[in-house]
Amino acid sequence: MLTQTAIHRTSAPQQPVRPVAPAAGSKVFHSSIELMGAPMPFGRNAEIYGENEPAEYLYKVISGTVRTYKVLNDGRRQIGAFYLPGDLFGLEVGENHMLSAEAIVDCKVLVIKRSSLIGLAMRDPEIARKLWTTTACELQRAQDHIMLLIKTARERVAGFLLEMSARSAAATEVDLPMSRQDIADYLGLTIETVSRTLTQLENAATIAVPTSRRIVLRNRGALSRLNS
């Protein structure tokens, strides 16, 4: 299993940072990250970093899907977020990670030394602005997740499907890399409630469920009304 400790032992993320000419835009920001980062593979369910470990690296999903989570005092797991290809994760306000991160499926993740990116941001205002924007978006995602958790089960499931659809290339179909248990732990529900709610939405012709991992949004308007 590759963990944060394993990353410390490997020399890949320590490679010299190639200079990046100052420029604006998201494309340059991500190009800069790719120049500074080192790709690392993580197998299914492998830990990428653990809660309370030093947040010395940032991560970008190249392929696969990552979940962040916290195990509560009573043993329940609360998933904080799902990260898809192109997403940056591991951003922290403090010096340590507040949550743990695991690969849901076999993943390839770009590992970027935090101090290197901060150093680049100090030299390039546009990189600093994009890093701030990315952090603000992550904060907004966390706030939206908190608001989702106070809704009814049907509203939570509808909101989740709309969220995943918005992050998918296909507007009317959602391919879910995560399990029903993952969804339940993200929504603060039991797996039985998630399955029952999906069945109710399917019976109402709001969605279709061809397979356990594929959802077709048949009536986005109805889902949006539930999520409003």
C-alpha positions as CSV (number, residue, x, y, z in Angstrom):
1,M,0.0,0.0,0.0
2,L,1.4,3.4,-1.0
3,T,0.8,6.0,1.8
4,Q,2.1,9.4,2.7
5,T,5.0,7.7,4.4
6,A,5.8,5.9,1.2
7,I,5.8,9.2,-0.7
8,H,8.4,10.5,1.7
9,R,10.6,7.5,0.9
10,T,10.4,8.0,-2.8
11,S,12.6,10.5,-4.6
12,A,10.0,11.1,-7.4
13,P,8.3,14.2,-5.9
14,Q,11.7,15.6,-4.9
15,Q,12.7,16.1,-8.6
16,P,14.0,19.6,-9.4
17,V,11.3,22.1,-10.4
18,R,11.7,23.3,-13.9
19,P,11.2,27.1,-14.3
20,V,7.8,28.2,-15.6
21,A,7.4,31.5,-17.4
22,P,4.7,33.8,-15.7
23,A,1.4,33.6,-17.6
24,A,-2.3,33.8,-16.9
25,G,-5.1,31.2,-17.0
26,S,-6.1,27.9,-15.8
27,K,-4.2,26.1,-18.6
28,V,-0.9,27.6,-17.4
29,F,-1.7,26.8,-13.8
30,H,-2.3,23.1,-14.6
31,S,0.7,23.0,-16.9
32,S,2.8,24.4,-14.0
33,I,1.5,21.7,-11.7
34,E,2.3,19.0,-14.2
35,L,5.9,20.3,-14.6
36,M,6.4,20.2,-10.8
37,G,4.6,17.0,-10.0
38,A,5.4,13.3,-10.3
39,P,2.8,10.7,-11.3
40,M,2.3,7.9,-8.8
41,P,0.0,4.8,-9.0
42,F,-2.3,3.8,-6.2
43,G,-4.2,0.5,-6.2
44,R,-7.9,0.1,-5.3
45,N,-8.6,1.2,-1.7
46,A,-4.9,2.2,-1.2
47,E,-4.3,5.1,1.2
48,I,-2.9,8.2,-0.4
49,Y,-2.5,10.1,2.9
50,G,-3.9,9.8,6.4
51,E,-5.8,12.1,8.7
52,N,-3.4,14.3,10.8
53,E,-0.4,13.5,8.6
54,P,1.7,16.5,7.4
55,A,0.1,18.2,4.4
56,E,3.4,18.5,2.5
57,Y,2.0,17.6,-0.9
58,L,-0.9,18.5,-3.1
59,Y,-2.5,15.9,-5.5
60,K,-4.2,16.0,-8.9
61,V,-6.2,13.0,-10.2
62,I,-4.9,11.9,-13.5
63,S,-7.1,8.8,-13.8
64,G,-9.4,7.0,-11.5
65,T,-11.4,8.4,-8.5
66,V,-10.4,9.3,-5.0
67,R,-12.4,9.7,-1.8
68,T,-11.6,11.7,1.3
69,Y,-13.1,10.6,4.6
70,K,-13.1,10.7,8.3
71,V,-13.9,7.8,10.7
72,L,-16.1,9.1,13.5
73,N,-15.8,8.2,17.2
74,D,-18.6,5.6,16.9
75,G,-16.9,3.9,13.9
76,R,-19.1,5.4,11.2
77,R,-17.3,6.7,8.1
78,Q,-18.2,10.2,6.7
79,I,-16.9,10.8,3.2
80,G,-16.0,14.4,2.6
81,A,-15.6,14.5,-1.2
82,F,-15.1,12.5,-4.4
83,Y,-12.3,13.6,-6.8
84,L,-12.4,12.8,-10.5
85,P,-9.7,13.1,-13.2
86,G,-8.5,16.7,-13.4
87,D,-9.5,17.5,-9.7
88,L,-6.9,18.9,-7.3
89,F,-7.1,17.7,-3.7
90,G,-5.2,17.7,-0.5
91,L,-5.5,21.5,-0.1
92,E,-5.4,22.4,3.6
93,V,-5.5,25.6,5.6
94,G,-3.3,24.2,8.3
95,E,-0.2,22.1,8.3
96,N,-1.9,18.7,8.6
97,H,-4.6,16.8,6.7
98,M,-8.0,17.0,8.2
99,L,-9.2,13.9,6.4
100,S,-7.8,10.7,4.9
101,A,-7.7,10.1,1.2
102,E,-8.0,6.7,-0.6
103,A,-8.2,5.5,-4.2
104,I,-11.6,4.1,-4.9
105,V,-10.3,2.3,-8.0
106,D,-6.9,1.9,-9.4
107,C,-5.6,5.5,-9.8
108,K,-2.8,7.5,-11.1
109,V,-2.2,10.7,-9.1
110,L,0.1,13.6,-9.7
111,V,2.0,14.4,-6.5
112,I,3.1,18.1,-6.1
113,K,5.3,19.4,-3.3
114,R,3.3,22.1,-1.5
115,S,6.3,24.3,-0.8
116,S,7.2,24.3,-4.5
117,L,3.8,25.4,-5.6
118,I,3.6,28.1,-2.9
119,G,7.0,29.3,-4.0
120,L,5.9,29.6,-7.6
121,A,2.7,31.4,-6.5
122,M,4.9,34.0,-4.6
123,R,6.7,34.7,-7.9
124,D,3.7,34.7,-10.2
125,P,0.6,36.6,-9.3
126,E,-1.5,34.8,-11.8
127,I,-0.6,31.4,-10.4
128,A,-1.3,32.8,-6.9
129,R,-4.8,33.9,-8.1
130,K,-5.6,30.6,-9.6
131,L,-4.4,28.8,-6.5
132,W,-6.7,31.1,-4.4
133,T,-9.6,30.4,-6.8
134,T,-9.1,26.6,-6.6
135,T,-9.0,26.9,-2.8
136,A,-12.2,29.0,-2.8
137,C,-13.9,26.4,-5.0
138,E,-12.9,23.6,-2.6
139,L,-14.4,25.6,0.3
140,Q,-17.6,26.2,-1.7
141,R,-17.8,22.4,-2.4
142,A,-17.5,21.7,1.3
143,Q,-20.2,24.2,2.2
144,D,-22.6,22.8,-0.4
145,H,-22.0,19.3,1.1
146,I,-22.9,20.6,4.5
147,M,-26.1,22.0,3.2
148,L,-26.9,18.8,1.4
149,L,-26.7,16.8,4.7
150,I,-29.6,18.7,6.3
151,K,-32.0,17.8,3.5
152,T,-34.3,14.8,3.2
153,A,-33.0,11.5,1.8
154,R,-34.7,12.0,-1.6
155,E,-33.3,15.6,-1.8
156,R,-29.8,14.3,-0.9
157,V,-29.8,11.6,-3.6
158,A,-31.2,14.0,-6.2
159,G,-28.5,16.6,-5.3
160,F,-25.8,14.0,-5.5
161,L,-26.9,12.8,-9.0
162,L,-27.0,16.4,-10.2
163,E,-23.6,17.1,-8.8
164,M,-22.1,14.0,-10.5
165,S,-23.9,14.9,-13.7
166,A,-22.4,18.4,-13.6
167,R,-18.9,16.9,-13.3
168,S,-19.5,14.4,-16.1
169,A,-19.0,14.8,-19.9
170,A,-22.5,13.2,-20.6
171,A,-25.4,15.5,-19.6
172,T,-28.0,12.8,-19.1
173,E,-26.0,9.9,-17.9
174,V,-23.9,9.4,-14.8
175,D,-21.3,6.6,-14.5
176,L,-20.6,6.1,-10.8
177,P,-17.1,4.7,-9.9
178,M,-18.1,4.6,-6.2
179,S,-20.2,2.0,-4.5
180,R,-23.6,2.4,-2.9
181,Q,-21.8,2.3,0.5
182,D,-19.6,5.2,-0.6
183,I,-22.7,7.2,-1.7
184,A,-24.4,6.4,1.6
185,D,-21.4,7.6,3.6
186,Y,-21.1,10.7,1.5
187,L,-24.8,11.6,2.0
188,G,-25.0,10.6,5.7
189,L,-27.6,7.8,4.9
190,T,-27.7,4.1,5.2
191,I,-27.0,2.0,2.2
192,E,-30.6,0.7,2.4
193,T,-32.0,4.2,2.3
194,V,-29.9,5.1,-0.8
195,S,-31.0,2.0,-2.6
196,R,-34.7,2.5,-1.7
197,T,-34.5,6.2,-2.7
198,L,-33.0,5.3,-6.1
199,T,-35.8,2.8,-6.6
200,Q,-38.4,5.4,-5.7
201,L,-36.9,7.9,-8.2
202,E,-36.8,5.1,-10.9
203,N,-40.5,4.2,-10.2
204,A,-41.4,7.9,-10.6
205,A,-39.6,7.9,-14.1
206,T,-37.2,10.5,-12.8
207,I,-34.2,8.3,-13.4
208,A,-33.4,4.9,-15.0
209,V,-30.9,2.5,-13.4
210,P,-29.6,0.2,-16.2
211,T,-26.8,-1.0,-13.9
212,S,-25.7,-0.4,-10.3
213,R,-23.0,2.0,-11.5
214,R,-24.9,3.7,-14.3
215,I,-27.7,6.2,-13.8
216,V,-29.7,7.9,-16.6
217,L,-31.3,11.2,-15.7
218,R,-34.7,11.0,-17.4
219,N,-36.2,14.1,-15.8
220,R,-33.6,16.7,-14.7
221,G,-36.3,19.2,-13.9
222,A,-37.8,16.9,-11.3
223,L,-34.4,16.3,-9.8
224,S,-33.7,20.0,-9.7
225,R,-37.0,20.8,-8.0
226,L,-36.1,18.2,-5.3
227,N,-32.7,19.7,-4.9
228,S,-33.9,23.4,-4.7
